[in-house]
Amino acid sequence: MEKRNLSRDSYIGERLPSVNLIGSYGIRSRGDNAKEAITKFKSDRKRQTVLSGGIEIEIPLFSGYREKYMIESENQLIRASEFRLKLMSHYLIENTLILQKRIVDLVKQISYENAAVNYHKQELQEEFFKLNAGKSNLNIIFEKEEDLRIAQKKELEIFCQFHLHLIQLEKSKGSLLLKYLLETHKEDLFLLRNDLL
């Protein structure tokens, strides 16, 4: 946006007439012929100090039609850039809200999966007690272990999704690079760390 504004301002400057003050200072001498003028110039008393000035006005050709259309073009590009920035802003806000809702859902799902894992652990432990008492067999133990393994795998998958969504949320908010010290914040500007440039 700043680049577009500077470009437009330069075209506005080119379109406007420019005024320059010009002047000169010097020493001269006069005579009926060049020989006499040179002779007078050599004498300090006969030389004259001359100061002159004036104004120089430069008017753009054809009243700056080229610059006029370039200014209009830059104005259109500025409006398009502003529109793109607004769209990006709305997209990021919407994306942030969706990710926050998904994270809340994943926290609930993690608690459900954790409860399922604890249930299968307890069920397996009770089955071991039954086996020691002679009221169960190894096939049932293997089935309970498989149920526990599936529940743990599902809990781990949900936990991974939760952390991926957290990273995506930080990325959407623009805080991911700052969090991992890959970016610095100086004078209202976000800059990459010097050693990464």
N, C-alpha and C positions, 0 to 999 in steps of 0.2 A: 504494500500500500504506500509506504514511504517512497519507494522508488518511482511508482506511478505519479505521485504528487510532485516529486522533484522534476520528473520529465515534463509534466504539464506546465509547471511554473517556468521551465526554461523556454518552452514554446511561446508562452505568454510574453516573456521578456523579449524574444526575437520578433514578435509581432508589433510591439510598441516602437514608436520612433525613438531613436537615441540622440541625445544632445551632448556634444563635447565642447568644452571650452579650450580654445587654442591661444597660444601667445608666444611671443618671442622677445628676446632682449639682445641688443648688440651695440656695436660702435660703427659709425659711418662718417664719411666726409664727402663733400660735394665740390664740384668745380666745373669749368667749361669743357674740360676734356679729362680723360683718364689720368694723364700725367699729372695734372694739377690736383686731382682728387687724391692720388697716391701721395703726393708731396704734403698735402694738408693732413692726411691720415698719420703720417710720421710725426707730426707736431702734436703734442698733448693738448695744447690750447685750442687748436682748430678742429679737433675731432668732436663729433656730436654723439651723445648717448641716445639710443632709440629704443623705445618700448612700444610693442604693438600687441593687440589682442583681438579676439573674435570668437564667434560661435559657429560650430559645425553641426549641422542637423542631418541625420541619416534616416530617411523614410523607407520602410520596407517596400520592395517592388510589388506592384499590384495590390497595395494595401494589405499585404500579409495573408493572401488567400491560402497558401500552403500551410502556414502556421495555424490559421483558423481551423482548418480541417484536422490538423494534427492535434490541436487542443481538444476538439470534439471527440476525436478517437481516444485520446487519453482519458477524457471524462467517462466515456463508455466503458473503458477497461477498468477504471476505478469503481464504477457502479457494479460491474460484473464481479470484481474481486470482493467487494462488500457483500454481494449476494452469496458468493461461494463461502465466505467466512461465516455468514449467518447459517447457511445450510450445514456446514461442518459443526457449528456450535450446537444446533438443534440435534444433529445426529449423535454427538457426544453426550449431550444431556439425556437423550432417550436411551442410549446404550448404557449409560451409567445407572439409570433407574432399573433397566431390565436386569443388569448384572447384580445390583443390590438385592432385588427380589429373588433372583436365582440363588444367591448366596444364603439368604434366609431359609429358602426351601432346602438347600443342601445341609445346613446345620440341623434342621429337623430330621432329615433323612439319615444323617450320621448318627444321631441319637437312637433312631429306630434300628439301624444296622448294628449299633453297639449293643442294644438290648437283645437282638437276635443272637449275636455272638455269645453273649453272657448266658443266654438260655441254652444254647447248644453245648457250651462248656459244662454247665451244670448237669444237663441231661447225660453227657458223656461220663461225667464223674459218677453219677448215680448208677449208670450202666456198669462201671467198673466195680462198684460196691456189690451189685447184683451178681456179677461174674465171680467175685470172691466168695459170695454166699452160695454159688452154684445155681443161680436162677437165671443166667443169661449165657450167651455163647459169643464166640469171636466174630461171627458174621454181623451180629447186631452192633458190636463195638466198631467194626469197620464202617458200617453204615452211618453211625453217629459221628465218627471221625470225618467222614466225607461231607456230612451235613455241616459240621463245624468249619471245615476247610472252605467250602463254598460260601458260607456266611462271612468268614474272614476276608476272602477274596473280594466279595461285594463291598464290604466295609472299606477296604483299602482303595477300591476303584472310586467310591464316592468321596473319600478323603482326598484323593488325587484331583478329582474334578473340582472340589472345594478350593484347593490351593491354586489351580489353574484359573478359576474364576476370580480369585483374589488378585492374581497378577494382572488379568485382563482389566479389572476394575481400576487398579493403580495406573495402568497404561491409559485407560480412558480418561482418568482424572489428570493425567500428566505428571504423576508423582513417582513413576517407576524408576526413571533414571536418577532422580534426586535421592531416592531411598537407597539405591546401591552405589551412590557417590560417583556416578558416571557423568553427572551434570552438576553445574553450580549455578547459584542464583546471585547475580550482582547487579545493583542499580536497576531493578525492575526488568532485567534481561535474564533469560535462561541460556547458559552457554555450556558447551561440552567441556569436559575437563581438559586442561592444557595438553597433557601428554597423549590425549586421544585425537588431537587435531592433526 
